[in-house]
Amino acid sequence: MKKSLLALAIIAVAASANAGTVYDKDGTKLYLDGRVQSVFYNGNHSKSVAQNDSNIKNTGRFGIGGKTQITDWVAGFGYAQWDVADGSKDEGFEARDQYVGADFGDFGKVQAGRYRDSVYYVENITDHYEDAADNLSGNFNGARRGGQLTYTYDNNGFHGQLGVQTAQDNAKVFSNKAKAMGFGDKFAIDSGVNLALGYTIDDVVFGPLSFRAGYNYMKGQKGNDWDGSEDGNGNTFDKFKHAAAGVQWGNLSSGLFLGALYDYAKFEKVNLVDGDDAKVKGFELIGGYAFDNGVSFLVGYESAKYEREGQDDFKVKRIPVFVNYKLNPNFNIWTEAGFNAGSDHKTPAGATVSKSVDKTVFSIGARYTF
């Protein structure tokens, strides 16, 4: 990028509270986005940075993207986003999405890089809380993976995604839920494929009705591909299979919203020395309403069952409640609570379960988005 273009972007951001597109000329666009927030968590909350004490945690996020028209029928695009100072101990940058691709208009787009895989299109049905939910939808796509190539088609109510996963060392698969299974979230991936399909009917009674399904399959590194240590290129596994299906009805931004998700995932022969299997399955329900004055609420029910050979099964059952007030497009405040609905109180041998699964958690936060 030329220095003059970068200078123009910086000036535009400084002059505008809602930056959005900061450069748009001759078929080339540059845009910036991000957020800054502070959230109060009670002592039971797993997000609390203090042991069993209530505290306020500040986080930030920053992204930059661009798009340029290459020909009349194809445009190139790129995007990168980072978490900034995520908590009181982390003052650096941590990568989130990073990808580059080509947009063919009505014929879809292709992108490569680091992001959530195709199955997140399904899991997004219930992934609308802040921190007190997503025991299933947050398991496998809460963290991004690199080394992906994906084709997406979204037109005339039909949505289709087909992705390829290339080899990755120390890749995240279980996000922050790996401790509940008794292993760290570092896996040596050899290859994989993922896909998602969906169809949306525009207006059914009170809003659009969407049906979605997705599947992810990955193979682990073996033999000479694996260097023999978790710290080197991650835990070994034979196969990973993840399937999800759900339905979404309504619109989060206006009126009634309802959703349901079923999720199933299985690791085969995690850590080939032990050769045991691990499995997570369950469902999430969500419902809410958005008023015209900017106030909206969500309430749900989540039931997840963790299984691993040689350990007792562990069940997590939670009721999340979320209330948000969007004062304007840039600023919103919210409060959120999570209630135990029958989670197991015991901790399986070898596993470290979040302290919040069988306790009431509470938070209140404010966010500025640009």
C-alpha positions in Angstrom: 0.0 0.0 0.0 1.3 3.5 -0.9 2.2 5.8 2.0 -0.4 8.3 0.9 -3.2 5.7 1.0 -2.2 4.7 4.6 -2.0 8.3 5.7 -5.5 8.9 4.3 -6.8 5.9 6.2 -5.3 7.1 9.5 -6.8 10.6 9.0 -10.2 9.2 8.2 -10.2 7.0 11.4 -9.2 10.0 13.5 -12.0 12.1 12.1 -14.8 9.7 12.4 -16.3 7.8 15.3 -17.7 5.2 13.0 -14.9 4.6 10.5 -16.3 1.8 8.3 -14.9 2.3 4.8 -11.9 4.8 4.9 -10.9 4.6 1.3 -13.0 3.9 -1.8 -11.6 4.9 -5.2 -11.1 3.3 -8.6 -12.5 0.0 -7.5 -10.4 -0.3 -4.4 -11.8 -0.2 -0.9 -10.1 -0.1 2.5 -12.0 -0.5 5.8 -11.2 -0.7 9.5 -13.3 -2.2 12.3 -12.9 -3.0 15.9 -14.2 -2.7 19.4 -13.2 -1.8 23.0 -15.2 -3.2 26.0 -15.1 -3.5 29.7 -17.0 -6.3 31.5 -17.7 -6.9 35.2 -17.6 -10.7 36.1 -18.7 -12.2 39.4 -16.2 -14.5 41.2 -17.8 -17.8 39.9 -17.3 -16.8 36.2 -14.6 -18.6 34.2 -13.8 -15.3 32.5 -12.9 -13.7 35.8 -9.1 -13.0 35.8 -9.0 -13.1 39.7 -9.4 -16.4 41.6 -12.9 -16.5 43.0 -13.1 -12.7 43.1 -15.3 -10.3 41.1 -13.5 -8.0 38.8 -13.6 -5.8 35.7 -11.9 -7.2 32.6 -11.0 -5.0 29.6 -10.6 -6.3 26.0 -10.1 -4.9 22.6 -10.2 -6.0 19.0 -8.9 -4.5 15.8 -9.4 -5.5 12.1 -8.4 -4.2 8.7 -9.6 -5.4 5.3 -9.7 -4.4 1.7 -11.3 -5.3 -1.6 -10.2 -4.5 -5.2 -11.9 -5.1 -8.5 -9.6 -7.1 -10.7 -11.9 -7.6 -13.7 -15.6 -7.0 -14.3 -16.4 -10.5 -12.9 -13.8 -11.0 -10.1 -12.6 -9.0 -7.1 -9.7 -9.8 -4.7 -10.1 -9.3 -1.0 -8.2 -9.7 2.2 -8.9 -9.3 6.0 -7.0 -9.6 9.2 -8.2 -9.2 12.8 -6.5 -9.4 16.2 -7.5 -9.5 19.8 -5.7 -6.7 21.7 -4.9 -6.6 25.4 -7.3 -9.4 26.2 -7.3 -9.2 30.0 -5.0 -7.6 32.5 -2.0 -9.8 31.8 -2.0 -9.8 28.0 -0.9 -6.5 26.4 0.0 -7.9 23.0 -1.8 -8.9 19.8 -3.3 -12.4 19.2 -4.5 -13.3 15.7 -8.1 -14.2 15.0 -9.2 -14.2 11.3 -6.6 -13.8 8.6 -7.5 -14.7 5.0 -7.2 -13.7 1.3 -9.5 -14.6 -1.5 -11.4 -13.9 -4.7 -15.1 -12.9 -5.0 -16.9 -14.0 -8.2 -20.2 -12.3 -7.4 -23.2 -14.5 -8.0 -20.9 -17.5 -8.5 -19.5 -17.5 -5.0 -16.1 -16.8 -3.5 -12.9 -18.6 -2.6 -10.7 -17.8 0.4 -7.7 -19.3 2.1 -6.1 -18.7 5.5 -7.1 -18.7 9.2 -10.8 -18.7 10.2 -13.7 -20.9 11.4 -14.5 -24.0 9.3 -17.7 -24.5 7.4 -19.6 -26.1 10.3 -19.7 -22.8 12.1 -22.5 -21.7 9.6 -24.6 -24.2 11.6 -23.3 -23.5 15.1 -23.9 -19.8 14.6 -27.6 -20.4 15.1 -27.1 -20.4 18.9 -23.8 -18.5 19.2 -25.3 -15.1 20.2 -24.4 -14.8 23.8 -21.3 -13.2 25.3 -19.7 -15.5 27.9 -22.3 -17.5 29.8 -23.3 -20.0 27.1 -22.1 -21.9 24.0 -21.2 -25.2 25.7 -21.5 -26.9 22.3 -21.4 -24.2 19.7 -18.2 -22.8 21.3 -16.4 -26.2 21.5 -15.0 -26.6 18.0 -15.2 -23.2 16.3 -14.5 -20.9 19.2 -10.9 -20.7 18.0 -9.8 -20.3 14.4 -7.5 -22.8 12.5 -5.0 -21.9 9.8 -4.3 -23.8 6.6 -7.9 -23.7 5.2 -9.2 -23.3 1.7 -13.0 -22.7 1.3 -15.5 -22.1 -1.5 -18.8 -20.4 -0.4 -21.9 -20.0 -2.5 -24.8 -17.9 -1.1 -27.6 -16.9 -3.5 -31.3 -17.3 -3.9 -31.8 -18.6 -0.4 -29.3 -21.4 -0.8 -26.0 -21.5 1.1 -23.2 -24.0 0.4 -19.7 -24.2 1.7 -16.9 -26.7 0.9 -13.6 -26.5 2.7 -10.2 -28.3 2.7 -8.0 -28.4 5.8 -4.3 -28.8 5.1 -1.6 -29.9 7.6 -1.2 -27.9 10.8 0.9 -28.2 13.9 -0.4 -27.3 17.3 -3.9 -26.6 15.9 -6.9 -25.8 18.0 -9.9 -28.1 17.6 -11.7 -28.1 21.0 -11.2 -24.4 21.8 -11.3 -23.8 25.5 -13.3 -26.9 26.3 -10.3 -29.3 25.9 -9.7 -29.3 29.6 -13.0 -31.0 30.2 -11.8 -34.0 28.2 -8.5 -34.1 30.1 -6.1 -33.0 27.3 -4.5 -29.8 26.0 -5.9 -28.2 22.8 -2.9 -28.8 20.6 -3.4 -31.2 17.8 -1.2 -32.4 14.9 -3.6 -32.3 11.9 -2.7 -34.1 8.6 -5.6 -33.1 6.4 -9.4 -32.8 6.3 -12.5 -31.7 4.6 -15.6 -29.8 5.8 -18.9 -28.7 4.3 -22.2 -27.0 5.1 -25.5 -26.7 3.4 -28.5 -24.5 4.2 -31.7 -23.1 2.7 -33.6 -20.0 3.9 -37.2 -19.2 3.2 -37.6 -15.4 3.3 -40.9 -14.8 5.1 -42.6 -17.4 7.2 -45.2 -15.9 9.6 -42.8 -13.6 11.6 -39.5 -13.9 9.7 -37.0 -16.0 7.6 -36.9 -19.8 8.3 -33.4 -21.4 7.8 -32.5 -25.1 7.8 -28.7 -25.9 8.2 -26.4 -28.9 8.4 -22.6 -29.3 8.4 -19.9 -31.9 8.7 -16.1 -31.8 9.3 -13.7 -34.7 9.0 -10.0 -34.5 9.8 -7.1 -37.0 10.0 -4.2 -36.7 12.4 -0.5 -36.8 11.7 1.2 -40.2 12.1 4.5 -41.9 11.7 7.3 -39.6 10.4 4.9 -36.7 10.1 4.7 -36.4 13.9 7.8 -35.5 15.9 6.8 -37.5 19.0 5.8 -34.7 21.4 2.8 -32.6 22.2 5.0 -29.5 22.6 6.4 -30.1 19.1 3.4 -30.3 16.8 0.6 -31.4 19.1 -1.4 -34.3 20.4 -1.9 -37.3 18.0 -5.2 -38.6 17.0 -6.5 -41.0 14.3 -9.7 -39.3 13.1 -12.0 -36.4 14.1 -15.6 -36.3 13.1 -17.9 -33.4 13.7 -21.6 -33.1 12.6 -24.1 -30.4 13.4 -27.7 -29.7 12.3 -30.1 -26.9 13.2 -33.0 -24.6 12.4 -33.3 -20.9 12.8 -36.5 -18.8 12.6 -36.8 -15.1 12.8 -34.3 -12.2 12.9 -32.1 -11.2 15.8 -32.3 -7.5 15.0 -36.1 -7.3 14.9 -39.0 -9.2 16.5 -39.1 -12.9 17.5 -36.1 -15.2 17.1 -36.0 -19.0 17.7 -33.3 -21.5 17.1 -32.2 -25.1 17.8 -28.8 -26.9 17.4 -27.7 -30.5 17.6 -24.0 -31.1 17.8 -21.9 -34.3 17.8 -18.2 -34.7 17.7 -15.8 -37.7 18.1 -12.1 -38.0 18.4 -10.7 -41.5 17.6 -7.5 -42.7 19.4 -6.5 -39.4 21.0 -2.8 -39.8 22.0 -2.0 -43.0 20.1 0.1 -44.3 23.0 -3.2 -44.6 25.0 -5.5 -45.0 22.0 -8.7 -43.9 23.7 -11.7 -42.2 22.1 -13.4 -39.0 23.2 -16.9 -37.8 22.4 -19.1 -34.7 22.9 -22.8 -34.6 22.0 -25.9 -32.6 22.9 -28.2 -29.8 21.9 -28.8 -26.1 22.4 -32.1 -24.1 22.3 -32.4 -20.4 22.0 -35.3 -17.9 21.9 -35.6 -14.1 22.2 -37.2 -10.9 21.1 -35.7 -7.6 19.7 -37.8 -4.4 20.3 -37.7 -1.3 18.1 -36.1 0.8 20.9 -32.9 -1.2 20.8 -33.6 -3.6 23.7 -33.4 -7.3 23.0 -33.2 -10.4 25.1 -32.3 -14.1 24.7 -32.8 -17.1 26.9 -31.7 -20.7 26.2 -31.1 -24.2 27.4 -28.0 -26.2 26.8 -27.2 -29.9 27.4 -23.8 -31.3 26.6 -22.4 -34.7 27.5 -18.6 -35.3 27.5 -17.4 -38.9 27.2 -13.8 -40.3 27.2 -12.7 -43.9 27.6 -11.4 -44.6 31.1 -13.3 -41.7 32.6 -16.7 -41.1 34.0 -19.1 -39.3 31.7 -19.7 -35.6 32.5 -22.9 -33.7 31.8 -23.2 -29.9 31.5 -26.7 -28.4 31.6 -27.1 -24.7 31.7 -29.7 -21.9 31.2 -28.2 -18.7 29.8 -30.0 -15.4 29.9 -28.9 -12.3 28.0 -30.3 -8.7 27.8 -28.8 -6.1 25.5 -29.5 -2.4 25.0 -28.1 -1.0 21.7 -28.2 2.8 22.3 -26.9 3.5 18.8 -24.9 1.6 16.1 -21.7 2.2 18.0 -22.5 1.7 21.7 -24.3 -1.0 23.6 -24.6 -2.2 27.2 -25.6 -5.7 28.3 -26.1 -8.0 31.3 -25.9 -11.7 31.2 -26.4 -14.6 33.6 -25.9 -18.4 33.5 -27.7 -20.8 35.7 -27.0 -24.5 36.5 -29.8 -26.8 35.3 -28.5 -30.1 36.4 -24.8 -30.2 35.6 -22.7 -32.9 37.3 -20.8 -31.6 40.3 -18.0 -34.2 40.2 -14.9 -33.8 38.1 -13.9 -36.8 36.0 -10.4 -38.3 36.7 -7.8 -36.5 34.7 -10.1 -33.7 33.6 -10.3 -30.1 34.6 -13.8 -28.8 34.3 -14.5 -25.1 34.3 -15.5 -23.9 37.8 -18.6 -22.2 36.4 -20.5 -25.2 35.0 -22.5 -25.9 38.2 -22.6 -22.4 39.6 -24.5 -19.2 38.8 -22.4 -16.7 36.8 -23.2 -13.0 36.2 -21.7 -10.2 34.1 -22.5 -6.7 33.0 -20.6 -4.9 30.2 -20.3 -2.0 27.9 -18.9 -2.0 24.4 -17.9 0.7 21.8 -17.8 -0.6 18.2 -16.2 1.2 15.3 
